[in-house]
Amino acid sequence: MGKRAVYSKIECLDRSEIRKIQLSHLKEQLARCCDFSPFYQQKFRACGFEKNDIEKLEDIKNLPFTYRHELQEDKSRIPPYGGLILPDKKKWAEAHPTTGTTGQQFYAVWTKDDVARITDFTTRMLFSVGVRPGDIIHNSFQYGLRMGGLSVQRVAEKLGCFVLPIGEGPIRTQIEFLVNFRPTVLIGYPTFAFNLAEKLRERGIEPGKLSLRIGCFGGEPGVQVPSTRSRLEQELGIKAYDIYGLVEIGPMIAAECEEQDGLHFAEDYHLVEVINPETLQPCLSDEVGVLVITDLTREAMPLIRYWTNDIVRLSYDRCACGRTHVKLKGGIIGRADDIIIYHGNKFYPAQVENILHRFEELGTEFKVILHPDKNTGMEYCTVKVECLHVGLGIDILEDKIKKELREELKVSVKVELVPFGSLERETLKTKRVLDYRNT
Ligand code: DLL
């Protein structure tokens, strides 16, 4: 056992034991898909796969990937749910719509046992960031159709915590709850946390006056950007932890431990691979590629080799916390569809964020705007960022930011400092990049 407490001893199993569990679950899962899912029956037939063809975990590489657009097409082909979902509706317990900005929405469905499994691995996640019985949780994840709020609620009940189910309540109420109920744990999107910190500052409420110990943030990039993490920690007086998930698979499927050195998966529930997007072959440990996930136990809507489009690096190194399950080293590096290609250079919005959040003179809101020049048709990239006090010395500050951005991005961009509060605030996931080049 390592030096940190763990929720379940399964989190510290040897790799050989984890692999044994995974292989047995994978065989059962593939048999389930072959039995009920027209979607997978057809996909497996197309690649000549039979349900007993898996002998070792590595054989998974012979199976096809499952892409988001296939799930969307499946729903259109077999309306209203698609052929991927367990047809016996009596076994369904919950359905949630997927998010995303492109293509049609589809549903993610869970049975009662699936929900119990989600609660089990989410409990591990919140325990690993340090949530304990008796904690007071300020839960700002939405309760409605998104799964995050409900999942945290279930975990809080299971761990014996007092929960403030505030969801997306108005900022005034959020602050009132923080002051009156003195929560110890804040859970939400990083965007929400920064909005909250701003409003607390405006009202003169110092972090020291709050009782928060832990911040657990996910659903969008933030905590893994070093300068963002340290700002969140300073502005709210917390230790900030990253948590990752996606509606298609599960709201929170990987979380940091108290070492803050990567996010552990629950490998007895999810088999994770990193795939080179060009060769479509598995990456070596530590190599950067696309995260691909296989549901090992889910009944209602098992996804096999689901192509998340999230760019990651995995680490199998033993973690100082004692957990042995694989980690996302450095969190989500970016999304394959978010990469900015500008004057032949490639960079992610998180790289811009890391530079900007180092400057104390700047607020936390920013936009990366790509636009063609009306006259020349040349393309430009402008980083618009809020400055806490616009006044003397602004040119020098702009130049300093430009220089640091050029060093990081390997390409020159324009910098425009705008007054604090002038950029639109979003309550959910903030869209950082506005690309007008092909419009
Ligand atoms: O955002 C589920 C979630 C809820 C995760 C609460 C964490 C906490 P979707 O709306 O389907 O699900 O969005 C999933 O968001 O593929 C990533 O691109 C991005 N994302 C999620 N967590 C992180 C994170 C929820 N910690 C998509 N860092 C994923 C960076 C993240 N990106």
Residues whose N, C-alpha, C, O or C-beta is under 5 A from the ligand:
A	BS01	DLL	T99 G148 F217 G218 G219 E220 P221 D242 I243 Y244 G245 L246 V247 E248 P251 T308 D310 I332 R335
